Amino acid sequence: MKSSYHLPVLLEESINGLKIDSKGIYVDATFGGGGHSYEILRNLSKEGNLISFDQDPDSINNSFDKTNFYFVNENFKHMKSFLKNLGFSQVNGILADLGVSSFQINTPERGFSYRYNATLDMRMNKKSDINAMNVINEYSSENLGKILFEYGDFKNSKKK
């Protein structure tokens, strides 16, 4: 059991902050390379459980073969439903490492970086029909301004 490509920056602080009960139930909302999940599992006994979510299909390659580990290849916004379906009504802790990983930035075909001559993609979920190139080339200037204003913190995006 090991993480394939991600060593979290604040790993020790994150794990300490969870105050892990070895028999508890924990959620890693953003599994990615599995670095946080690996450490959570190391602190759990066989009675403890970890449920990890990630919508990126590539992340399943980093999952673990353990009876107390559940990998859900979906967006964590569906967490409540999946936890209920797995038989968990409450958890002891939830960890979410939000943002883009170095793996995504350093993989040219993922299209997160301008360092490569690659298509602008930027999808966390590669099954999604809309990529960044579609948005840039097909959305109206009004819709782009709205996106930048609401999600990009560009308060003057609506000025002409």
N, C-alpha and C positions, 0 to 999 in steps of 0.2 A: 504494500500500500504506500504509494508516494505520489506527490504532485508532479505533473508532467512539465509544466512550464512557468508556474507562477509562485514567486516567493513574496507574499504580502509585505508591504512596507511597515505597517504597525501591527505585525502579527502578535507579538507577545502582549502588547497593550490591549488588543482586541480580545484575545483569549482570556486574559485576566479580568477584563470588564464583564465578560459573560458569567463569571463566578460559577463555573461548570459543576453541576451535581453529577456524579458519575452515572447515576441512574435516571437522569433527566432526559427531556425531549428538546432538541434544538433544531433550528432552521438556519441554513445558509441560503439567503435569498438570491445570491449572485455567485454561483459555484465557480464559474470560469475555469481556471487552472487547478482548482481544488486545494489550494494552499491553506485556506482557513478551515475547510472541511476536514482536511487531513489532521490538523491540530485538534479540532474539536473531537474527532473520533479517537485520537490518542488519549484523550481525557475521559472517555466514556467506558463504562463496563459493558458487558454483554446485555445488561438490562437497559442501558441507555440507548437512545435512538437519535439519528440525524437524518433530516430530510433536506436535500439540497435542490435548489431550483436554478435552471439556466435555460433561456430560450435559444441560445446559440447551439446548433446541432454539433459543432466541433467539440463542445465541452464534454459530451458524453464519453469521449476518448480518455478523459481524465478521471472517470468515475471509479469507484472502489467496489471490490467484490467482498462485501461484508453483510452479514444477515441483519445488522442493525443500521444499515445505510440504505436510504431510498433516494434515487435520483429522479427528478421530475423535469423533463425536457420541455418546459413551458415558462412563460413569463411569471414572475412572482406575484403579479396582480391577481392571479388565480389561486393564491396560497390557501385561503380559507377553504375553498372547495376541495382542493387536493388533500389537505390535511384531514378534512372530514371523511373523504373517501378512503383514506388510509387508516382511519380509526383513531385519529388524534383530535381530541377536543380542546386541548390547551397545550402550550409549550412553556419551557423554562426560560428560553432565550431565543432571540432572532438577531442574526448578523447580516448586514447588507453593505457590501463594498461597492458603492455606486461609482460608475465612471467607465472609461474605456481602458482596457488592459494593454500592456506593452505588446503582448502577442498580437492583438488586433491591429495596433499601430504598425508593428513591424512585419506584418504579413501583407505584401503588396496587393494581392487579389481581394483583400477585405475592403480596400479603398478608403481607409481612414486617414491616410497620410499623403501630403503633397510631395513627399520625398521620392516617390516612385512614379513612373509613367504607367499609371493604372487607372481604370475607370473609377470614378467617384461613386462609391457604393454606400458605405457607412451603416449597413444594416446589422443590428445585433442579432436579428433572426433572419438568416439567409432565405427562409421560406417566404418572407414577406414579399409582396409584389412590387412595392414602391421602394426605390433606392434613392440616394441623394442626387444622382444625375437626373432622374426623372423630376424630382422636385425643382431643381435649379432650372432645368430647361423647359418644363411644362407648366409650372405654377405662374399665376399672374403676379405682377409686381405688388399688388395689394395683398395677396395671400402670402407672398414671401415676407413682406413687411410685418404682417400679423404674426407669422412664425417667429421672426427675429425679435419682435416686441414681447410676445408672450413667453417664449421659451429661451431666447438668447440674451435677454436682459439688455436689449438695445432700445432704450427708451425714445430715441429720436429716429427710429426706423421708419416712421410714417411720414417724416418730413420729405418734401420734394425739393 
